[in-house]
């Protein structure tokens, strides 16, 4: 059979959209960069408040001898706290959703700690754990575990009942339903929470390094703030952004492999096509 030709208007819309997408991706960053260079080079804004690209480059050269060790220390603290917190939060959410007794025992404490600002716990952490990497890792782990715990419980609550009833009709036991129905179903829903927790862990690292740290990117920010070196602060913020984007990219690559079996990976999403993501 002869293939039906695509309407000319449809072809134009598709090719036009494909050509516009790369341009749109760089439009806002390019405009921001141009505005930054214009304002800084013309001294419209005081360099103390907005250092220019040249100032940032000079600051980066001055900090370069310290960045290697600082980045490694920050990576170690942040990734340790993130992975520990993600594991604890996910497991705790699964256990609370599985056992009513555990939910009654731990749920009240979990609901109490959830709205508490993690930064407010810094003085207590210093008092309890002292100064060092242990309280820093615990602080990051606490913040990320709350995010994953809440998301896990809510994802399990929103599982369509038809899946569980179908498994029961096929003779599945409770543990089998959890292992073969519930856990695979919530994995795609946890990816978004994992990405949010990963992004939050970098901010928590800055707060954690306020607890007497002598090395790390957070410590460098403190030193730059003390001496009012705004260009140095901007430089370290850019480094944090690069590290955060790198971790998020790794998570997205793992997501693409782990969730290949889902509908959104196996075929174009109708909803995505409607809202512009198809």
MARGU-230212 format. One line per field, with one value per residue (C-alpha): x, y, z; residue number from 1; residue in three letters. Coordinates in nm, 4 decimals, decimal comma. Layout:
# MARGU-230212
X (X	...)
Y (Y	...)
Z (Z	...)
pami (NUM	...)
selo (Ala	...)
END
This chain:
# MARGU-230212
X (0,0000	0,1161	0,1998	-0,0237	0,1526	0,1777	-0,0167	0,2034	0,0874	0,1708	0,5184	0,5869	0,4714	0,6910	1,0059	0,9451	0,9084	1,2227	1,4171	1,2831	1,3536	1,7376	1,7019	1,4555	1,6857	1,9663	1,7505	1,7096	2,0675	2,2081	1,9917	2,0977	2,4660	2,4372	2,2625	2,5240	2,8136	2,6439	2,5644	2,9042	3,1214	2,9416	2,9588	2,5834	2,5781	2,8457	3,0859	3,0317	2,6713	2,7251	3,0812	3,1452	3,2690	3,6267	3,6052	3,4707	3,7550	4,0116	3,8454	3,8485	4,2220	4,2809	4,0724	4,2037	4,4712	4,2003	3,9253	4,0548	4,0432	3,7364	3,5355	3,6342	3,5362	3,2046	3,1302	3,2026	2,9799	2,6945	2,6797	2,7113	2,4267	2,2153	2,2473	2,2003	1,8986	1,7424	1,7783	1,6419	1,3523	1,2471	1,2709	1,0903	0,8120	0,7724	0,7664	0,5143	0,2876	0,3224	0,2687	0,0010	0,1858	0,5058	0,3017	0,1403	0,4754	0,6852	0,4269	0,3645	0,7356	0,7823	0,4963	0,6463	0,9934	0,8744	0,7882	1,0854	1,3475	1,6652	1,8749	1,7194	1,8702	2,2306	2,2935	2,1525	2,3609	2,6751	2,5803	2,4949	2,7567	3,0260	3,2159	3,3174	3,1809	2,9401	2,6907	2,7250	2,6334	2,3509	2,2056	2,1976	2,0626	1,7808	1,6735	1,6729	1,5096	1,2064	1,1561	1,1796	0,9755	0,6782	0,6898	0,7080	0,4057	0,2005	0,3007	0,1819	-0,1449	-0,2156	-0,1693	-0,4874	-0,6785	-0,7398	-0,3741	-0,3877	-0,7245	-0,5966	-0,2935	-0,5166	-0,7416	-0,4327	-0,3459	-0,0594	0,0366	0,0856	0,4630	0,4388	0,2054	0,4549	0,7493	0,5913	0,3172	0,3749	0,7525	0,7671	0,4700	0,6186	0,9688	0,8830	0,7069	1,0105	1,2446	1,1135	1,1551	1,5067	1,5990	1,4511	1,6367	1,9612	1,9236	1,8354	2,1384	2,3750	2,2001	2,2049	2,5782	2,6358	2,4441	2,6236	2,9654	2,8757	2,9204	3,2902	3,4153	3,7737	3,7656	3,5025	3,3098	3,0771	3,3752	3,5172	3,1863	3,2060	3,5588	3,4612	3,1675	3,3860	3,6160	3,3283	3,4619	3,1434	3,3203	3,4515	3,1010	2,9665	3,2489	3,1688	2,7963	2,8726	3,0773	2,7878	2,5556	2,7847	2,8044	2,4262	2,3617	2,6108	2,4381	2,0969	2,2213	2,3437	2,0046	1,8257	2,0488	1,9735	1,6036	1,6059	1,7443	1,5349	1,2018	1,2355	0,9377	0,6993	0,4504	0,6121	0,9374	0,7925	0,5610	0,4985	0,2743	-0,0530	-0,0564	0,3052	0,2191	-0,0692	0,1328	0,4345	0,6524	0,5829)
Y (0,0000	0,3480	0,5609	0,8562	1,1892	1,4143	1,7400	2,0305	2,2408	1,9613	1,9169	2,2877	2,2968	2,0041	2,1256	2,4780	2,3642	2,1528	2,4524	2,6827	2,4552	2,4908	2,8673	2,8880	2,6870	2,9404	3,2537	3,3278	3,2312	3,4437	3,7413	3,7035	3,6871	3,9942	4,1908	4,0811	4,1924	4,5209	4,6160	4,5178	4,6618	4,9963	5,0129	5,0600	4,8346	4,8457	4,5474	4,4716	4,3819	4,2465	4,1534	4,1170	3,8128	3,9463	3,9749	3,6211	3,4928	3,6668	3,5232	3,1741	3,1999	3,3095	3,0235	2,7596	2,6207	2,5591	2,4251	2,0723	1,9623	2,1729	2,0111	1,6614	1,7324	1,8846	1,5942	1,3457	1,5185	1,5926	1,2545	1,0656	1,2595	1,2369	0,8600	0,7852	1,0146	0,8843	0,5239	0,5919	0,8020	0,5489	0,2494	0,4361	0,5345	0,1750	0,0414	0,3000	0,2223	-0,1545	-0,1714	0,0185	-0,0389	0,1184	0,4007	0,4720	0,4534	0,6588	0,8597	1,1162	1,1854	1,2003	1,4492	1,6585	1,6727	1,7301	2,1035	2,1857	2,3924	2,1873	2,5014	2,5570	2,2274	2,3364	2,4515	2,1240	1,9208	2,0981	2,0274	1,6620	1,5577	1,8210	1,9811	1,7649	1,5768	1,3581	1,6363	1,7704	1,4365	1,3849	1,7264	1,6545	1,3035	1,4385	1,6910	1,4424	1,1621	1,3796	1,4521	1,0864	0,9627	1,1877	1,1149	0,7377	0,7329	0,9517	0,7483	0,4276	0,5905	0,6914	0,3436	0,2482	-0,0124	-0,2195	-0,3256	-0,4584	-0,6288	-0,7967	-0,9283	-1,0603	-1,2374	-1,4085	-1,5389	-1,3038	-1,2709	-0,9375	-0,9463	-1,0403	-0,7466	-0,5123	-0,6568	-0,7021	-0,4375	-0,1533	-0,1093	-0,1143	0,1233	0,3914	0,3915	0,6389	0,8601	0,8660	0,9922	1,3469	1,3419	1,2031	1,4883	1,7436	1,5857	1,5852	1,9557	2,0315	1,8392	2,0987	2,3790	2,1730	2,1227	2,4980	2,5116	2,2016	2,3497	2,6410	2,3941	2,4511	2,3262	2,4166	2,2989	2,2709	2,4930	2,6080	2,7089	2,9031	3,0896	3,1855	3,3187	3,5123	3,6625	3,7691	3,9647	4,0892	3,9166	3,8955	3,7668	3,4724	3,3940	3,4001	3,1705	2,9122	2,9361	2,8556	2,5537	2,4373	2,4731	2,2652	1,9907	1,9941	1,9710	1,6848	1,4861	1,5560	1,4347	1,1094	1,0579	1,1189	0,8664	0,6071	0,6949	0,6318	0,2825	0,1901	0,3122	0,1860	-0,0420	0,2406	0,3810	0,7232	0,5611	0,3078	0,5363	0,9088	1,0535	1,2009	1,4440	1,5370	1,6075	1,8299	2,0364	2,0556	1,7746	1,5173)
Z (0,0000	-0,0760	0,2245	0,2807	0,2366	0,5372	0,4947	0,3963	0,6897	0,9337	0,7850	0,8130	1,1740	1,2721	1,0995	1,2192	1,5795	1,5531	1,4273	1,6978	1,9954	1,9977	1,9594	2,2485	2,4741	2,4466	2,4208	2,7927	2,8951	2,6117	2,7103	3,0727	2,9751	2,7517	3,0275	3,2809	3,0591	2,9717	3,3308	3,4669	3,1895	3,1957	3,5781	3,5968	3,9015	4,1708	4,1326	4,5003	4,4154	4,0625	3,9646	3,5937	3,4041	3,4204	3,7984	3,8215	3,6035	3,8239	4,1351	3,9824	3,9133	4,2720	4,4143	4,1744	4,4114	4,6751	4,4514	4,3976	4,7595	4,8337	4,5544	4,6678	5,0280	4,9257	4,6923	4,9682	5,2229	4,9829	4,8101	5,1397	5,2973	4,9824	4,9367	5,3073	5,3316	5,0096	5,1253	5,4748	5,3458	5,0824	5,3160	5,5940	5,3539	5,2346	5,5898	5,7099	5,4148	5,4731	5,8494	6,0357	6,3628	6,2286	6,0800	6,4171	6,5978	6,3571	6,1649	6,4385	6,4840	6,1072	6,0687	6,3483	6,1940	5,8371	5,8701	6,0945	5,9048	5,8848	5,9268	6,2702	6,3851	6,3245	6,6863	6,8197	6,5752	6,6895	7,0514	6,9877	6,7325	6,7756	6,4897	6,1953	5,8979	6,0938	6,1759	5,8220	5,6666	5,9179	5,8357	5,4609	5,5199	5,7367	5,4757	5,1879	5,3881	5,4619	5,0913	4,9890	5,2834	5,2109	4,8374	4,8911	5,1200	4,8864	4,5801	4,7489	4,8545	4,4933	4,3431	4,1497	4,3463	4,0350	4,0309	4,3856	4,3326	4,0161	4,2036	4,4825	4,2312	4,0866	4,4321	4,5171	4,8807	5,0528	5,0240	4,6573	4,5912	4,7493	4,5597	4,2172	4,2022	4,4456	4,4238	4,0402	4,0228	4,2511	4,0979	3,8180	4,0725	4,3003	4,0288	4,0559	4,4343	4,4009	4,1668	4,4070	4,6990	4,4993	4,4252	4,7878	4,9141	4,7622	4,9476	5,2653	5,2182	5,2343	5,5625	5,6900	5,6234	5,8480	6,1348	6,1859	5,8509	5,7579	5,3983	5,1253	4,8891	5,1660	5,3770	5,0824	5,0486	5,4159	5,3696	5,0584	5,2452	5,5373	5,3062	5,0870	4,7752	4,5736	4,2630	4,4639	4,5900	4,2337	4,1238	4,3904	4,3160	3,9510	4,0633	4,2800	3,9804	3,7601	4,0245	4,0726	3,6978	3,6740	3,9499	3,7984	3,4589	3,6129	3,7795	3,4491	3,2704	3,5384	3,5143	3,1386	3,1970	3,4989	3,3608	3,0038	3,0570	3,1465	2,8983	2,8873	2,7727	2,5308	2,3338	2,2902	2,5570	2,4374	2,7264	2,6550	2,2937	2,3970	2,6461	2,4199	2,5556	2,2882)
pami (1	2	3	4	5	6	7	8	9	10	11	12	13	14	15	16	17	18	19	20	21	22	23	24	25	26	27	28	29	30	31	32	33	34	35	36	37	38	39	40	41	42	43	44	45	46	47	48	49	50	51	52	53	54	55	56	57	58	59	60	61	62	63	64	65	66	67	68	69	70	71	72	73	74	75	76	77	78	79	80	81	82	83	84	85	86	87	88	89	90	91	92	93	94	95	96	97	98	99	100	101	102	103	104	105	106	107	108	109	110	111	112	113	114	115	116	117	118	119	120	121	122	123	124	125	126	127	128	129	130	131	132	133	134	135	136	137	138	139	140	141	142	143	144	145	146	147	148	149	150	151	152	153	154	155	156	157	158	159	160	161	162	163	164	165	166	167	168	169	170	171	172	173	174	175	176	177	178	179	180	181	182	183	184	185	186	187	188	189	190	191	192	193	194	195	196	197	198	199	200	201	202	203	204	205	206	207	208	209	210	211	212	213	214	215	216	217	218	219	220	221	222	223	224	225	226	227	228	229	230	231	232	233	234	235	236	237	238	239	240	241	242	243	244	245	246	247	248	249	250	251	252	253	254	255	256	257	258	259	260	261	262	263	264	265	266	267	268	269	270	271	272	273	274	275	276	277	278)
selo (Unk	Unk	Unk	Unk	Unk	Unk	Unk	Unk	Unk	Unk	Unk	Unk	Unk	Unk	Unk	Unk	Unk	Unk	Unk	Unk	Unk	Unk	Unk	Unk	Unk	Unk	Unk	Unk	Unk	Unk	Unk	Unk	Unk	Unk	Unk	Unk	Unk	Unk	Unk	Unk	Unk	Unk	Unk	Unk	Unk	Unk	Unk	Unk	Unk	Unk	Unk	Unk	Unk	Unk	Unk	Unk	Unk	Unk	Unk	Unk	Unk	Unk	Unk	Unk	Unk	Unk	Unk	Unk	Unk	Unk	Unk	Unk	Unk	Unk	Unk	Unk	Unk	Unk	Unk	Unk	Unk	Unk	Unk	Unk	Unk	Unk	Unk	Unk	Unk	Unk	Unk	Unk	Unk	Unk	Unk	Unk	Unk	Unk	Unk	Unk	Unk	Unk	Unk	Unk	Unk	Unk	Unk	Unk	Unk	Unk	Unk	Unk	Unk	Unk	Unk	Unk	Unk	Unk	Unk	Unk	Unk	Unk	Unk	Unk	Unk	Unk	Unk	Unk	Unk	Unk	Unk	Unk	Unk	Unk	Unk	Unk	Unk	Unk	Unk	Unk	Unk	Unk	Unk	Unk	Unk	Unk	Unk	Unk	Unk	Unk	Unk	Unk	Unk	Unk	Unk	Unk	Unk	Unk	Unk	Unk	Unk	Unk	Unk	Unk	Unk	Unk	Unk	Unk	Unk	Unk	Unk	Unk	Unk	Unk	Unk	Unk	Unk	Unk	Unk	Unk	Unk	Unk	Unk	Unk	Unk	Unk	Unk	Unk	Unk	Unk	Unk	Unk	Unk	Unk	Unk	Unk	Unk	Unk	Unk	Unk	Unk	Unk	Unk	Unk	Unk	Unk	Unk	Unk	Unk	Unk	Unk	Unk	Unk	Unk	Unk	Unk	Unk	Unk	Unk	Unk	Unk	Unk	Unk	Unk	Unk	Unk	Unk	Unk	Unk	Unk	Unk	Unk	Unk	Unk	Unk	Unk	Unk	Unk	Unk	Unk	Unk	Unk	Unk	Unk	Unk	Unk	Unk	Unk	Unk	Unk	Unk	Unk	Unk	Unk	Unk	Unk	Unk	Unk	Unk	Unk	Unk	Unk	Unk	Unk	Unk	Unk	Unk	Unk	Unk	Unk	Unk	Unk	Unk	Unk	Unk	Unk	Unk	Unk)
END
